[in-house]
Amino acid sequence: MIWITLLSMTAVIFLSRYLFLEPRLPLRLSKNTLQFLGYSAPAVLTAIAAPIVFVRDQQLAIGLDNSYLVCALVAVLLAYFTRNTLLTVLLSMALFFVIH
């Protein structure tokens, strides 16, 4: 029963992705839909990162003693000013390893 569930879930995920990635299929999305979908990646990344950055021991932790918050702020500033993804990731990770 577990294998049937896993294989059926795999098929559903694959087919839903295949419809949008196969160029020969006549499925075309409108301009508004494509613009709307452009917001999904930042929204998902924010939903994943926000609890990690702002919550410690089931409480809101906003302060300089929160190394995750400090490194996230540094990463945001580096990304804004340098526009270099590799530099941003390396420097913010190095800072995290130093202060954590």
PDB file as gemmi writes it, atoms N, CA and C in Angstrom:
CRYST1    1.000    1.000    1.000  90.00  90.00  90.00 P 1                      
ATOM      1  N   MET A   1       0.816  -1.194   0.000  1.00  0.00           N  
ATOM      2  CA  MET A   1       0.000   0.000   0.000  1.00  0.00           C  
ATOM      3  C   MET A   1       0.865   1.266   0.000  1.00  0.00           C  
ATOM      4  N   ILE A   2       1.960   1.231   0.745  1.00  0.00           N  
ATOM      5  CA  ILE A   2       2.847   2.392   0.796  1.00  0.00           C  
ATOM      6  C   ILE A   2       3.485   2.632  -0.571  1.00  0.00           C  
ATOM      7  N   TRP A   3       3.896   1.560  -1.247  1.00  0.00           N  
ATOM      8  CA  TRP A   3       4.517   1.719  -2.562  1.00  0.00           C  
ATOM      9  C   TRP A   3       3.530   2.267  -3.581  1.00  0.00           C  
ATOM     10  N   ILE A   4       2.293   1.853  -3.509  1.00  0.00           N  
ATOM     11  CA  ILE A   4       1.277   2.378  -4.425  1.00  0.00           C  
ATOM     12  C   ILE A   4       1.071   3.864  -4.178  1.00  0.00           C  
ATOM     13  N   THR A   5       1.036   4.260  -2.920  1.00  0.00           N  
ATOM     14  CA  THR A   5       0.883   5.674  -2.577  1.00  0.00           C  
ATOM     15  C   THR A   5       2.077   6.485  -3.076  1.00  0.00           C  
ATOM     16  N   LEU A   6       3.290   5.990  -2.841  1.00  0.00           N  
ATOM     17  CA  LEU A   6       4.489   6.703  -3.291  1.00  0.00           C  
ATOM     18  C   LEU A   6       4.538   6.822  -4.806  1.00  0.00           C  
ATOM     19  N   LEU A   7       4.243   5.755  -5.505  1.00  0.00           N  
ATOM     20  CA  LEU A   7       4.283   5.795  -6.966  1.00  0.00           C  
ATOM     21  C   LEU A   7       3.186   6.692  -7.535  1.00  0.00           C  
ATOM     22  N   SER A   8       2.011   6.679  -6.943  1.00  0.00           N  
ATOM     23  CA  SER A   8       0.952   7.554  -7.434  1.00  0.00           C  
ATOM     24  C   SER A   8       1.264   9.020  -7.155  1.00  0.00           C  
ATOM     25  N   MET A   9       1.841   9.322  -6.010  1.00  0.00           N  
ATOM     26  CA  MET A   9       2.238  10.704  -5.721  1.00  0.00           C  
ATOM     27  C   MET A   9       3.344  11.153  -6.672  1.00  0.00           C  
ATOM     28  N   THR A  10       4.278  10.253  -6.971  1.00  0.00           N  
ATOM     29  CA  THR A  10       5.344  10.568  -7.922  1.00  0.00           C  
ATOM     30  C   THR A  10       4.763  10.860  -9.292  1.00  0.00           C  
ATOM     31  N   ALA A  11       3.808  10.065  -9.725  1.00  0.00           N  
ATOM     32  CA  ALA A  11       3.188  10.277 -11.033  1.00  0.00           C  
ATOM     33  C   ALA A  11       2.444  11.606 -11.090  1.00  0.00           C  
ATOM     34  N   VAL A  12       1.733  11.943 -10.039  1.00  0.00           N  
ATOM     35  CA  VAL A  12       0.993  13.207 -10.013  1.00  0.00           C  
ATOM     36  C   VAL A  12       1.952  14.393 -10.080  1.00  0.00           C  
ATOM     37  N   ILE A  13       3.014  14.349  -9.303  1.00  0.00           N  
ATOM     38  CA  ILE A  13       3.994  15.446  -9.310  1.00  0.00           C  
ATOM     39  C   ILE A  13       4.672  15.548 -10.665  1.00  0.00           C  
ATOM     40  N   PHE A  14       5.090  14.421 -11.223  1.00  0.00           N  
ATOM     41  CA  PHE A  14       5.767  14.442 -12.524  1.00  0.00           C  
ATOM     42  C   PHE A  14       4.852  15.001 -13.604  1.00  0.00           C  
ATOM     43  N   LEU A  15       3.628  14.521 -13.672  1.00  0.00           N  
ATOM     44  CA  LEU A  15       2.719  14.975 -14.718  1.00  0.00           C  
ATOM     45  C   LEU A  15       2.368  16.449 -14.573  1.00  0.00           C  
ATOM     46  N   SER A  16       2.219  16.923 -13.353  1.00  0.00           N  
ATOM     47  CA  SER A  16       1.909  18.344 -13.184  1.00  0.00           C  
ATOM     48  C   SER A  16       3.082  19.222 -13.597  1.00  0.00           C  
ATOM     49  N   ARG A  17       4.297  18.770 -13.386  1.00  0.00           N  
ATOM     50  CA  ARG A  17       5.473  19.529 -13.829  1.00  0.00           C  
ATOM     51  C   ARG A  17       5.668  19.405 -15.339  1.00  0.00           C  
ATOM     52  N   TYR A  18       5.411  18.221 -15.883  1.00  0.00           N  
ATOM     53  CA  TYR A  18       5.623  17.965 -17.303  1.00  0.00           C  
ATOM     54  C   TYR A  18       4.730  18.840 -18.165  1.00  0.00           C  
ATOM     55  N   LEU A  19       3.512  19.102 -17.717  1.00  0.00           N  
ATOM     56  CA  LEU A  19       2.600  19.933 -18.499  1.00  0.00           C  
ATOM     57  C   LEU A  19       3.155  21.329 -18.741  1.00  0.00           C  
ATOM     58  N   PHE A  20       3.892  21.855 -17.781  1.00  0.00           N  
ATOM     59  CA  PHE A  20       4.425  23.213 -17.923  1.00  0.00           C  
ATOM     60  C   PHE A  20       5.800  23.242 -18.582  1.00  0.00           C  
ATOM     61  N   LEU A  21       6.522  22.123 -18.572  1.00  0.00           N  
ATOM     62  CA  LEU A  21       7.878  22.124 -19.094  1.00  0.00           C  
ATOM     63  C   LEU A  21       7.999  21.607 -20.530  1.00  0.00           C  
ATOM     64  N   GLU A  22       7.055  20.844 -20.999  1.00  0.00           N  
ATOM     65  CA  GLU A  22       7.121  20.292 -22.354  1.00  0.00           C  
ATOM     66  C   GLU A  22       6.712  21.355 -23.362  1.00  0.00           C  
ATOM     67  N   PRO A  23       7.632  21.774 -24.243  1.00  0.00           N  
ATOM     68  CA  PRO A  23       7.318  22.863 -25.171  1.00  0.00           C  
ATOM     69  C   PRO A  23       6.344  22.458 -26.290  1.00  0.00           C  
ATOM     70  N   ARG A  24       6.196  21.175 -26.574  1.00  0.00           N  
ATOM     71  CA  ARG A  24       5.315  20.756 -27.665  1.00  0.00           C  
ATOM     72  C   ARG A  24       3.846  20.689 -27.260  1.00  0.00           C  
ATOM     73  N   LEU A  25       3.569  20.753 -25.976  1.00  0.00           N  
ATOM     74  CA  LEU A  25       2.165  20.741 -25.546  1.00  0.00           C  
ATOM     75  C   LEU A  25       1.553  22.120 -25.767  1.00  0.00           C  
ATOM     76  N   PRO A  26       0.282  22.172 -26.162  1.00  0.00           N  
ATOM     77  CA  PRO A  26      -0.334  23.471 -26.498  1.00  0.00           C  
ATOM     78  C   PRO A  26      -0.806  24.264 -25.277  1.00  0.00           C  
ATOM     79  N   LEU A  27      -0.243  24.018 -24.131  1.00  0.00           N  
ATOM     80  CA  LEU A  27      -0.653  24.733 -22.924  1.00  0.00           C  
ATOM     81  C   LEU A  27       0.110  26.050 -22.829  1.00  0.00           C  
ATOM     82  N   ARG A  28      -0.596  27.145 -22.857  1.00  0.00           N  
ATOM     83  CA  ARG A  28       0.015  28.470 -22.749  1.00  0.00           C  
ATOM     84  C   ARG A  28      -0.648  29.218 -21.602  1.00  0.00           C  
ATOM     85  N   LEU A  29       0.162  29.856 -20.784  1.00  0.00           N  
ATOM     86  CA  LEU A  29      -0.365  30.633 -19.669  1.00  0.00           C  
ATOM     87  C   LEU A  29      -0.454  32.096 -20.070  1.00  0.00           C  
ATOM     88  N   SER A  30      -1.436  32.784 -19.519  1.00  0.00           N  
ATOM     89  CA  SER A  30      -1.604  34.195 -19.837  1.00  0.00           C  
ATOM     90  C   SER A  30      -0.490  35.024 -19.186  1.00  0.00           C  
ATOM     91  N   LYS A  31      -0.366  36.244 -19.649  1.00  0.00           N  
ATOM     92  CA  LYS A  31       0.661  37.141 -19.116  1.00  0.00           C  
ATOM     93  C   LYS A  31       0.438  37.410 -17.630  1.00  0.00           C  
ATOM     94  N   ASN A  32      -0.812  37.575 -17.220  1.00  0.00           N  
ATOM     95  CA  ASN A  32      -1.121  37.820 -15.803  1.00  0.00           C  
ATOM     96  C   ASN A  32      -0.772  36.613 -14.941  1.00  0.00           C  
ATOM     97  N   THR A  33      -1.040  35.408 -15.453  1.00  0.00           N  
ATOM     98  CA  THR A  33      -0.717  34.201 -14.699  1.00  0.00           C  
ATOM     99  C   THR A  33       0.785  34.053 -14.539  1.00  0.00           C  
ATOM    100  N   LEU A  34       1.536  34.307 -15.594  1.00  0.00           N  
ATOM    101  CA  LEU A  34       2.992  34.229 -15.500  1.00  0.00           C  
ATOM    102  C   LEU A  34       3.541  35.263 -14.518  1.00  0.00           C  
ATOM    103  N   GLN A  35       2.985  36.461 -14.531  1.00  0.00           N  
ATOM    104  CA  GLN A  35       3.412  37.486 -13.586  1.00  0.00           C  
ATOM    105  C   GLN A  35       3.075  37.072 -12.156  1.00  0.00           C  
ATOM    106  N   PHE A  36       1.890  36.499 -11.963  1.00  0.00           N  
ATOM    107  CA  PHE A  36       1.476  36.021 -10.642  1.00  0.00           C  
ATOM    108  C   PHE A  36       2.396  34.907 -10.151  1.00  0.00           C  
ATOM    109  N   LEU A  37       2.768  33.983 -11.025  1.00  0.00           N  
ATOM    110  CA  LEU A  37       3.652  32.885 -10.638  1.00  0.00           C  
ATOM    111  C   LEU A  37       5.071  33.363 -10.329  1.00  0.00           C  
ATOM    112  N   GLY A  38       5.434  34.531 -10.834  1.00  0.00           N  
ATOM    113  CA  GLY A  38       6.755  35.085 -10.543  1.00  0.00           C  
ATOM    114  C   GLY A  38       6.947  35.420  -9.063  1.00  0.00           C  
ATOM    115  N   TYR A  39       5.845  35.573  -8.337  1.00  0.00           N  
ATOM    116  CA  TYR A  39       5.930  35.875  -6.913  1.00  0.00           C  
ATOM    117  C   TYR A  39       6.000  34.627  -6.041  1.00  0.00           C  
ATOM    118  N   SER A  40       5.835  33.455  -6.616  1.00  0.00           N  
ATOM    119  CA  SER A  40       5.773  32.244  -5.798  1.00  0.00           C  
ATOM    120  C   SER A  40       7.118  31.881  -5.182  1.00  0.00           C  
ATOM    121  N   ALA A  41       8.206  32.015  -5.917  1.00  0.00           N  
ATOM    122  CA  ALA A  41       9.518  31.657  -5.367  1.00  0.00           C  
ATOM    123  C   ALA A  41       9.912  32.545  -4.185  1.00  0.00           C  
ATOM    124  N   PRO A  42       9.816  33.879  -4.295  1.00  0.00           N  
ATOM    125  CA  PRO A  42      10.132  34.688  -3.116  1.00  0.00           C  
ATOM    126  C   PRO A  42       9.215  34.410  -1.926  1.00  0.00           C  
ATOM    127  N   ALA A  43       7.948  34.128  -2.194  1.00  0.00           N  
ATOM    128  CA  ALA A  43       7.021  33.850  -1.100  1.00  0.00           C  
ATOM    129  C   ALA A  43       7.382  32.549  -0.389  1.00  0.00           C  
ATOM    130  N   VAL A  44       7.724  31.525  -1.138  1.00  0.00           N  
ATOM    131  CA  VAL A  44       8.095  30.246  -0.537  1.00  0.00           C  
ATOM    132  C   VAL A  44       9.404  30.372   0.234  1.00  0.00           C  
ATOM    133  N   LEU A  45      10.387  31.053  -0.341  1.00  0.00           N  
ATOM    134  CA  LEU A  45      11.662  31.227   0.354  1.00  0.00           C  
ATOM    135  C   LEU A  45      11.498  32.038   1.636  1.00  0.00           C  
ATOM    136  N   THR A  46      10.650  33.041   1.606  1.00  0.00           N  
ATOM    137  CA  THR A  46      10.384  33.823   2.812  1.00  0.00           C  
ATOM    138  C   THR A  46       9.705  32.971   3.877  1.00  0.00           C  
ATOM    139  N   ALA A  47       8.756  32.149   3.462  1.00  0.00           N  
ATOM    140  CA  ALA A  47       8.056  31.286   4.420  1.00  0.00           C  
ATOM    141  C   ALA A  47       8.989  30.259   5.047  1.00  0.00           C  
ATOM    142  N   ILE A  48       9.991  29.828   4.312  1.00  0.00           N  
ATOM    143  CA  ILE A  48      10.960  28.871   4.862  1.00  0.00           C  
ATOM    144  C   ILE A  48      11.961  29.572   5.772  1.00  0.00           C  
ATOM    145  N   ALA A  49      12.460  30.731   5.354  1.00  0.00           N  
ATOM    146  CA  ALA A  49      13.550  31.389   6.069  1.00  0.00           C  
ATOM    147  C   ALA A  49      13.099  32.174   7.292  1.00  0.00           C  
ATOM    148  N   ALA A  50      11.915  32.743   7.270  1.00  0.00           N  
ATOM    149  CA  ALA A  50      11.481  33.610   8.370  1.00  0.00           C  
ATOM    150  C   ALA A  50      11.465  32.915   9.728  1.00  0.00           C  
ATOM    151  N   PRO A  51      10.924  31.727   9.861  1.00  0.00           N  
ATOM    152  CA  PRO A  51      10.962  31.085  11.183  1.00  0.00           C  
ATOM    153  C   PRO A  51      12.382  30.762  11.650  1.00  0.00           C  
ATOM    154  N   ILE A  52      13.260  30.431  10.713  1.00  0.00           N  
ATOM    155  CA  ILE A  52      14.637  30.125  11.080  1.00  0.00           C  
ATOM    156  C   ILE A  52      15.341  31.372  11.600  1.00  0.00           C  
ATOM    157  N   VAL A  53      15.090  32.489  10.954  1.00  0.00           N  
ATOM    158  CA  VAL A  53      15.792  33.728  11.289  1.00  0.00           C  
ATOM    159  C   VAL A  53      15.218  34.385  12.542  1.00  0.00           C  
ATOM    160  N   PHE A  54      13.899  34.399  12.693  1.00  0.00           N  
ATOM    161  CA  PHE A  54      13.274  35.207  13.736  1.00  0.00           C  
ATOM    162  C   PHE A  54      12.836  34.462  14.990  1.00  0.00           C  
ATOM    163  N   VAL A  55      12.827  33.139  14.995  1.00  0.00           N  
ATOM    164  CA  VAL A  55      12.299  32.393  16.138  1.00  0.00           C  
ATOM    165  C   VAL A  55      13.401  31.559  16.787  1.00  0.00           C  
ATOM    166  N   ARG A  56      13.553  31.701  18.089  1.00  0.00           N  
ATOM    167  CA  ARG A  56      14.479  30.904  18.900  1.00  0.00           C  
ATOM    168  C   ARG A  56      13.725  30.392  20.110  1.00  0.00           C  
ATOM    169  N   ASP A  57      13.754  29.107  20.350  1.00  0.00           N  
ATOM    170  CA  ASP A  57      13.105  28.486  21.511  1.00  0.00           C  
ATOM    171  C   ASP A  57      11.636  28.892  21.622  1.00  0.00           C  
ATOM    172  N   GLN A  58      10.924  28.820  20.530  1.00  0.00           N  
ATOM    173  CA  GLN A  58       9.491  29.103  20.461  1.00  0.00           C  
ATOM    174  C   GLN A  58       9.134  30.555  20.795  1.00  0.00           C  
ATOM    175  N   GLN A  59      10.107  31.460  20.733  1.00  0.00           N  
ATOM    176  CA  GLN A  59       9.848  32.870  21.006  1.00  0.00           C  
ATOM    177  C   GLN A  59      10.484  33.725  19.929  1.00  0.00           C  
ATOM    178  N   LEU A  60       9.894  34.879  19.715  1.00  0.00           N  
ATOM    179  CA  LEU A  60      10.433  35.830  18.756  1.00  0.00           C  
ATOM    180  C   LEU A  60      11.758  36.367  19.278  1.00  0.00           C  
ATOM    181  N   ALA A  61      12.816  36.253  18.469  1.00  0.00           N  
ATOM    182  CA  ALA A  61      14.150  36.669  18.891  1.00  0.00           C  
ATOM    183  C   ALA A  61      14.666  37.738  17.939  1.00  0.00           C  
ATOM    184  N   ILE A  62      14.416  38.981  18.301  1.00  0.00           N  
ATOM    185  CA  ILE A  62      14.906  40.096  17.493  1.00  0.00           C  
ATOM    186  C   ILE A  62      15.916  40.852  18.334  1.00  0.00           C  
ATOM    187  N   GLY A  63      17.171  40.643  18.024  1.00  0.00           N  
ATOM    188  CA  GLY A  63      18.239  41.304  18.758  1.00  0.00           C  
ATOM    189  C   GLY A  63      19.586  40.902  18.195  1.00  0.00           C  
ATOM    190  N   LEU A  64      20.617  41.585  18.639  1.00  0.00           N  
ATOM    191  CA  LEU A  64      21.953  41.297  18.125  1.00  0.00           C  
ATOM    192  C   LEU A  64      22.537  39.998  18.665  1.00  0.00           C  
ATOM    193  N   ASP A  65      21.900  39.386  19.647  1.00  0.00           N  
ATOM    194  CA  ASP A  65      22.368  38.097  20.140  1.00  0.00           C  
ATOM    195  C   ASP A  65      21.882  36.935  19.270  1.00  0.00           C  
ATOM    196  N   ASN A  66      21.001  37.197  18.311  1.00  0.00           N  
ATOM    197  CA  ASN A  66      20.511  36.197  17.378  1.00  0.00           C  
ATOM    198  C   ASN A  66      21.429  36.177  16.155  1.00  0.00           C  
ATOM    199  N   SER A  67      22.314  35.189  16.089  1.00  0.00           N  
ATOM    200  CA  SER A  67      23.297  35.137  15.003  1.00  0.00           C  
ATOM    201  C   SER A  67      22.630  34.913  13.644  1.00  0.00           C  
ATOM    202  N   TYR A  68      21.520  34.209  13.616  1.00  0.00           N  
ATOM    203  CA  TYR A  68      20.803  34.017  12.357  1.00  0.00           C  
ATOM    204  C   TYR A  68      20.289  35.345  11.814  1.00  0.00           C  
ATOM    205  N   LEU A  69      19.759  36.169  12.679  1.00  0.00           N  
ATOM    206  CA  LEU A  69      19.231  37.469  12.261  1.00  0.00           C  
ATOM    207  C   LEU A  69      20.354  38.390  11.787  1.00  0.00           C  
ATOM    208  N   VAL A  70      21.452  38.410  12.525  1.00  0.00           N  
ATOM    209  CA  VAL A  70      22.580  39.262  12.139  1.00  0.00           C  
ATOM    210  C   VAL A  70      23.112  38.855  10.768  1.00  0.00           C  
ATOM    211  N   CYS A  71      23.297  37.560  10.566  1.00  0.00           N  
ATOM    212  CA  CYS A  71      23.817  37.090   9.283  1.00  0.00           C  
ATOM    213  C   CYS A  71      22.813  37.294   8.156  1.00  0.00           C  
ATOM    214  N   ALA A  72      21.531  37.180   8.441  1.00  0.00           N  
ATOM    215  CA  ALA A  72      20.519  37.442   7.419  1.00  0.00           C  
ATOM    216  C   ALA A  72      20.538  38.907   7.009  1.00  0.00           C  
ATOM    217  N   LEU A  73      20.682  39.804   7.973  1.00  0.00           N  
ATOM    218  CA  LEU A  73      20.760  41.235   7.650  1.00  0.00           C  
ATOM    219  C   LEU A  73      22.007  41.545   6.826  1.00  0.00           C  
ATOM    220  N   VAL A  74      23.123  40.938   7.203  1.00  0.00           N  
ATOM    221  CA  VAL A  74      24.359  41.130   6.430  1.00  0.00           C  
ATOM    222  C   VAL A  74      24.189  40.589   5.017  1.00  0.00           C  
ATOM    223  N   ALA A  75      23.549  39.428   4.876  1.00  0.00           N  
ATOM    224  CA  ALA A  75      23.326  38.848   3.553  1.00  0.00           C  
ATOM    225  C   ALA A  75      22.433  39.741   2.694  1.00  0.00           C  
ATOM    226  N   VAL A  76      21.397  40.308   3.294  1.00  0.00           N  
ATOM    227  CA  VAL A  76      20.505  41.201   2.543  1.00  0.00           C  
ATOM    228  C   VAL A  76      21.269  42.443   2.086  1.00  0.00           C  
ATOM    229  N   LEU A  77      22.054  43.020   2.967  1.00  0.00           N  
ATOM    230  CA  LEU A  77      22.834  44.211   2.592  1.00  0.00           C  
ATOM    231  C   LEU A  77      23.876  43.893   1.520  1.00  0.00           C  
ATOM    232  N   LEU A  78      24.561  42.771   1.674  1.00  0.00           N  
ATOM    233  CA  LEU A  78      25.537  42.372   0.659  1.00  0.00           C  
ATOM    234  C   LEU A  78      24.866  42.136  -0.693  1.00  0.00           C  
ATOM    235  N   ALA A  79      23.741  41.471  -0.681  1.00  0.00           N  
ATOM    236  CA  ALA A  79      23.039  41.205  -1.937  1.00  0.00           C  
ATOM    237  C   ALA A  79      22.576  42.499  -2.588  1.00  0.00           C  
ATOM    238  N   TYR A  80      22.118  43.427  -1.781  1.00  0.00           N  
ATOM    239  CA  TYR A  80      21.632  44.692  -2.322  1.00  0.00           C  
ATOM    240  C   TYR A  80      22.767  45.525  -2.928  1.00  0.00           C  
ATOM    241  N   PHE A  81      23.882  45.606  -2.217  1.00  0.00           N  
ATOM    242  CA  PHE A  81      24.955  46.490  -2.667  1.00  0.00           C  
ATOM    243  C   PHE A  81      25.892  45.845  -3.685  1.00  0.00           C  
ATOM    244  N   THR A  82      26.152  44.561  -3.574  1.00  0.00           N  
ATOM    245  CA  THR A  82      27.117  43.940  -4.490  1.00  0.00           C  
ATOM    246  C   THR A  82      26.460  43.289  -5.699  1.00  0.00           C  
ATOM    247  N   ARG A  83      25.227  42.817  -5.556  1.00  0.00           N  
ATOM    248  CA  ARG A  83      24.524  42.087  -6.620  1.00  0.00           C  
ATOM    249  C   ARG A  83      25.317  40.855  -7.066  1.00  0.00           C  
ATOM    250  N   ASN A  84      26.101  40.298  -6.160  1.00  0.00           N  
ATOM    251  CA  ASN A  84      26.930  39.133  -6.449  1.00  0.00           C  
ATOM    252  C   ASN A  84      26.494  38.001  -5.520  1.00  0.00           C  
ATOM    253  N   THR A  85      25.867  36.992  -6.078  1.00  0.00           N  
ATOM    254  CA  THR A  85      25.311  35.916  -5.269  1.00  0.00           C  
ATOM    255  C   THR A  85      26.389  35.116  -4.564  1.00  0.00           C  
ATOM    256  N   LEU A  86      27.442  34.766  -5.269  1.00  0.00           N  
ATOM    257  CA  LEU A  86      28.509  33.963  -4.670  1.00  0.00           C  
ATOM    258  C   LEU A  86      29.179  34.702  -3.521  1.00  0.00           C  
ATOM    259  N   LEU A  87      29.494  35.964  -3.713  1.00  0.00           N  
ATOM    260  CA  LEU A  87      30.103  36.762  -2.650  1.00  0.00           C  
ATOM    261  C   LEU A  87      29.167  36.874  -1.451  1.00  0.00           C  
ATOM    262  N   THR A  88      27.897  37.082  -1.697  1.00  0.00           N  
ATOM    263  CA  THR A  88      26.920  37.194  -0.618  1.00  0.00           C  
ATOM    264  C   THR A  88      26.845  35.912   0.197  1.00  0.00           C  
ATOM    265  N   VAL A  89      26.749  34.784  -0.483  1.00  0.00           N  
ATOM    266  CA  VAL A  89      26.647  33.498   0.222  1.00  0.00           C  
ATOM    267  C   VAL A  89      27.917  33.208   1.004  1.00  0.00           C  
ATOM    268  N   LEU A  90      29.066  33.383   0.386  1.00  0.00           N  
ATOM    269  CA  LEU A  90      30.329  33.063   1.065  1.00  0.00           C  
ATOM    270  C   LEU A  90      30.584  33.958   2.274  1.00  0.00           C  
ATOM    271  N   LEU A  91      30.382  35.250   2.121  1.00  0.00           N  
ATOM    272  CA  LEU A  91      30.651  36.154   3.240  1.00  0.00           C  
ATOM    273  C   LEU A  91      29.648  35.993   4.380  1.00  0.00           C  
ATOM    274  N   SER A  92      28.377  35.804   4.045  1.00  0.00           N  
ATOM    275  CA  SER A  92      27.404  35.632   5.125  1.00  0.00           C  
ATOM    276  C   SER A  92      27.582  34.291   5.828  1.00  0.00           C  
ATOM    277  N   MET A  93      27.971  33.247   5.096  1.00  0.00           N  
ATOM    278  CA  MET A  93      28.255  31.964   5.747  1.00  0.00           C  
ATOM    279  C   MET A  93      29.500  32.051   6.618  1.00  0.00           C  
ATOM    280  N   ALA A  94      30.520  32.745   6.127  1.00  0.00           N  
ATOM    281  CA  ALA A  94      31.741  32.911   6.921  1.00  0.00           C  
ATOM    282  C   ALA A  94      31.443  33.677   8.203  1.00  0.00           C  
ATOM    283  N   LEU A  95      30.656  34.730   8.102  1.00  0.00           N  
ATOM    284  CA  LEU A  95      30.273  35.483   9.295  1.00  0.00           C  
ATOM    285  C   LEU A  95      29.490  34.601  10.265  1.00  0.00           C  
ATOM    286  N   PHE A  96      28.598  33.768   9.743  1.00  0.00           N  
ATOM    287  CA  PHE A  96      27.825  32.889  10.597  1.00  0.00           C  
ATOM    288  C   PHE A  96      28.726  31.913  11.341  1.00  0.00           C  
ATOM    289  N   PHE A  97      29.696  31.341  10.658  1.00  0.00           N  
ATOM    290  CA  PHE A  97      30.608  30.406  11.313  1.00  0.00           C  
ATOM    291  C   PHE A  97      31.495  31.101  12.353  1.00  0.00           C  
ATOM    292  N   VAL A  98      31.803  32.356  12.135  1.00  0.00           N  
ATOM    293  CA  VAL A  98      32.626  33.104  13.082  1.00  0.00           C  
ATOM    294  C   VAL A  98      31.835  33.457  14.356  1.00  0.00           C  
ATOM    295  N   ILE A  99      30.596  33.928  14.190  1.00  0.00           N  
ATOM    296  CA  ILE A  99      29.864  34.405  15.359  1.00  0.00           C  
ATOM    297  C   ILE A  99      28.958  33.372  15.987  1.00  0.00           C  
ATOM    298  N   HIS A 100      28.735  32.245  15.359  1.00  0.00           N  
ATOM    299  CA  HIS A 100      27.833  31.245  15.940  1.00  0.00           C  
ATOM    300  C   HIS A 100      28.632  30.326  16.787  1.00  0.00           C  
TER     301      HIS A 100                                                      
END                                                                             
